[in-house]
Amino acid sequence: MRLSRKTAGKGIIILNLFTICVFLLVILKILPYESISGGQLESYDAAVRTSTTSIVMMIYGIPIIAAASGLIRVKAYKEFYIGWLVFALILMAVLFFEASIMGVIVVSFGVPLIAVGAGVIEYKQFNLFSKIYLWLSFVFVCLNTLGNLFGITWFEKIVMGLVTLIQAMLYFYLARGNKKRKSGKSNGGKS
């Protein structure tokens, strides 16, 4: 069974929404704050800051994944992407002041992709910026998976480790791109 780009994109978005729910459960004190960030957070307030930043980063990435995976046609949503570009620039500034260097890097590589959708950069550059964003996201999620696997709680090791591992595989699939399949049949592919 071959996975389509759209299915991979939907999978990443669903896993992002699940992770957002986990962070919301931590903020609402339904899950203990030790369940995130490898159990290294010292207080509930630190967990709220981490959860909020993570939620915003995942919300930021959803339209980018939707565009990069072909779930939406970028040219059809130009006005939306203009607004998203403004949001991305504000988010970069906030993450910079939060000292989230990895967050700034991930957002900054998504900005050109959003700028293509907004019509600020020519559309022919879309595939290049899409690949850069997807590979960077793949690396980021792989690091997150390692962090989850070395976490101190079973929830982080098993549940979140599995979630980020699946995300990493889906990002890898999207970043790798569609390979042209050669027909092994000598009669031009007809049976």
VEXDREN-2710 file (C-alpha; in Angstrom, 1 decimal):
% VEXDREN-2710
k/r/px/py/pz
1/MET/0.0/0.0/0.0
2/ARG/1.4/3.3/-1.1
3/LEU/0.8/6.5/1.0
4/SER/-0.3/9.6/-0.8
5/ARG/1.1/13.0/-0.1
6/LYS/-2.4/14.2/1.0
7/THR/-2.8/11.3/3.4
8/ALA/0.7/12.0/4.9
9/GLY/-0.3/15.7/5.3
10/LYS/-3.6/14.7/7.0
11/GLY/-1.7/12.4/9.3
12/ILE/0.7/15.1/10.4
13/ILE/-2.2/17.5/10.9
14/ILE/-4.1/15.0/13.0
15/LEU/-1.0/14.2/15.1
16/ASN/-0.5/18.0/15.6
17/LEU/-4.1/18.4/16.8
18/PHE/-3.6/15.4/19.2
19/THR/-0.5/17.0/20.6
20/ILE/-2.2/20.4/20.9
21/CYS/-4.9/18.6/23.0
22/VAL/-2.2/17.1/25.2
23/PHE/-0.7/20.5/25.9
24/LEU/-4.2/21.9/26.6
25/LEU/-4.7/19.1/29.1
26/VAL/-1.5/20.1/30.8
27/ILE/-2.6/23.8/30.9
28/LEU/-6.0/22.8/32.3
29/LYS/-4.2/20.7/34.9
30/ILE/-5.8/17.5/33.8
31/LEU/-2.4/16.0/32.9
32/PRO/0.5/16.6/35.2
33/TYR/3.0/19.1/33.8
34/GLU/5.8/16.5/34.3
35/SER/4.2/14.7/31.3
36/ILE/5.9/17.1/28.9
37/SER/9.4/18.3/28.2
38/GLY/11.1/15.2/29.4
39/GLY/9.8/15.9/33.0
40/GLN/12.4/18.6/33.2
41/LEU/10.0/21.5/33.8
42/GLU/10.3/23.0/37.3
43/SER/6.9/24.5/37.7
44/TYR/3.4/24.6/36.3
45/ASP/4.1/28.2/35.0
46/ALA/7.0/26.9/33.0
47/ALA/4.8/24.2/31.6
48/VAL/2.2/26.7/30.6
49/ARG/4.8/28.8/28.7
50/THR/6.2/25.7/27.0
51/SER/2.7/24.4/26.2
52/THR/1.6/27.7/24.8
53/THR/4.7/28.1/22.6
54/SER/4.3/24.6/21.3
55/ILE/0.6/25.0/20.6
56/VAL/1.3/28.2/18.6
57/MET/4.1/26.5/16.7
58/MET/1.8/23.6/15.7
59/ILE/-1.1/25.9/14.7
60/TYR/1.4/27.8/12.6
61/GLY/2.6/24.7/10.8
62/ILE/-0.9/23.3/9.9
63/PRO/-1.5/25.6/6.9
64/ILE/2.0/25.0/5.7
65/ILE/1.6/21.3/5.9
66/ALA/-1.7/21.6/4.1
67/ALA/-0.1/23.5/1.3
68/ALA/3.1/21.4/1.1
69/SER/1.1/18.1/1.0
70/GLY/-1.3/19.3/-1.6
71/LEU/-4.4/19.3/0.7
72/ILE/-5.1/22.8/-0.5
73/ARG/-4.3/24.8/-3.6
74/VAL/-2.1/27.6/-2.4
75/LYS/-3.2/30.1/-5.1
76/ALA/-6.8/29.7/-4.1
77/TYR/-6.1/31.1/-0.6
78/LYS/-3.9/34.1/-1.3
79/GLU/-5.7/36.4/1.2
80/PHE/-5.4/33.8/4.0
81/TYR/-1.7/33.4/3.4
82/ILE/-1.2/37.2/3.4
83/GLY/-2.6/37.2/7.0
84/TRP/-0.6/34.1/7.9
85/LEU/2.6/35.8/6.7
86/VAL/1.9/38.7/9.1
87/PHE/1.2/36.1/11.9
88/ALA/4.5/34.3/11.1
89/LEU/6.5/37.5/11.3
90/ILE/5.0/38.4/14.7
91/LEU/5.5/34.8/15.9
92/MET/9.2/35.0/14.9
93/ALA/9.6/38.1/17.1
94/VAL/7.8/36.5/20.0
95/LEU/9.9/33.3/19.8
96/PHE/13.0/35.4/19.5
97/PHE/12.2/37.1/22.8
98/GLU/11.2/33.8/24.4
99/ALA/14.7/32.6/23.4
100/SER/13.3/29.7/21.4
101/ILE/16.0/29.5/18.8
102/MET/14.7/26.3/17.2
103/GLY/11.3/27.8/17.0
104/VAL/12.7/30.9/15.3
105/ILE/14.5/28.6/12.8
106/VAL/11.5/26.5/12.0
107/VAL/9.2/29.5/11.6
108/SER/11.8/31.4/9.5
109/PHE/12.0/28.5/7.0
110/GLY/8.2/28.4/6.8
111/VAL/8.0/32.2/6.0
112/PRO/9.1/31.9/2.4
113/LEU/6.6/29.1/1.8
114/ILE/3.8/31.3/3.2
115/ALA/5.1/34.2/1.2
116/VAL/4.7/32.1/-2.0
117/GLY/1.1/31.5/-0.9
118/ALA/0.6/35.2/-0.3
119/GLY/1.9/36.0/-3.8
120/VAL/5.0/37.9/-2.4
121/ILE/7.4/35.3/-3.9
122/GLU/6.9/33.7/-7.3
123/TYR/5.0/30.4/-7.2
124/LYS/7.8/28.5/-9.1
125/GLN/9.8/28.7/-5.8
126/PHE/7.1/26.8/-3.9
127/ASN/8.6/23.3/-4.2
128/LEU/12.0/24.5/-3.1
129/PHE/10.7/26.2/0.0
130/SER/8.4/23.3/0.7
131/LYS/11.2/20.8/0.7
132/ILE/13.4/23.0/3.0
133/TYR/10.5/23.4/5.5
134/LEU/9.7/19.7/5.4
135/TRP/13.3/18.5/5.9
136/LEU/13.8/21.0/8.7
137/SER/10.5/19.8/10.3
138/PHE/11.7/16.2/9.9
139/VAL/14.9/17.0/11.8
140/PHE/13.1/18.9/14.5
141/VAL/10.6/16.1/15.0
142/CYS/13.4/13.5/15.2
143/LEU/15.1/15.5/17.9
144/ASN/11.7/15.7/19.7
145/THR/11.3/12.0/19.4
146/LEU/14.7/11.4/21.1
147/GLY/13.7/13.8/23.8
148/ASN/10.4/11.9/24.3
149/LEU/12.2/8.6/24.5
150/PHE/14.5/9.9/27.2
151/GLY/11.6/11.5/29.1
152/ILE/11.0/10.4/32.7
153/THR/7.3/9.6/32.4
154/TRP/5.8/6.5/30.6
155/PHE/3.3/8.9/28.9
156/GLU/6.0/10.8/27.2
157/LYS/8.1/7.8/26.4
158/ILE/5.4/5.6/25.0
159/VAL/2.5/7.8/23.8
160/MET/4.3/11.0/22.8
161/GLY/7.4/9.0/21.6
162/LEU/5.1/7.1/19.2
163/VAL/3.3/10.2/18.1
164/THR/6.5/12.0/17.2
165/LEU/8.0/8.9/15.6
166/ILE/5.0/8.6/13.3
167/GLN/5.2/12.3/12.5
168/ALA/8.9/12.0/11.7
169/MET/8.1/9.2/9.2
170/LEU/5.4/11.2/7.6
171/TYR/7.6/14.3/7.3
172/PHE/10.3/12.2/5.8
173/TYR/7.9/10.8/3.2
174/LEU/6.7/14.3/2.3
175/ALA/10.2/15.8/2.3
176/ARG/11.6/13.0/0.1
177/GLY/9.0/13.8/-2.5
178/ASN/7.4/11.7/-5.1
179/LYS/9.7/9.4/-6.9
180/LYS/8.9/8.7/-10.5
181/ARG/8.0/5.0/-10.7
182/LYS/9.4/3.2/-13.7
183/SER/7.2/0.7/-15.4
184/GLY/8.7/-2.8/-15.4
185/LYS/6.6/-3.9/-18.3
186/SER/8.0/-3.8/-21.8
187/ASN/4.8/-3.1/-23.6
188/GLY/4.5/0.5/-22.5
189/GLY/2.8/-0.2/-19.2
190/LYS/-0.3/-1.9/-20.7
191/SER/-1.4/-5.4/-19.6
END
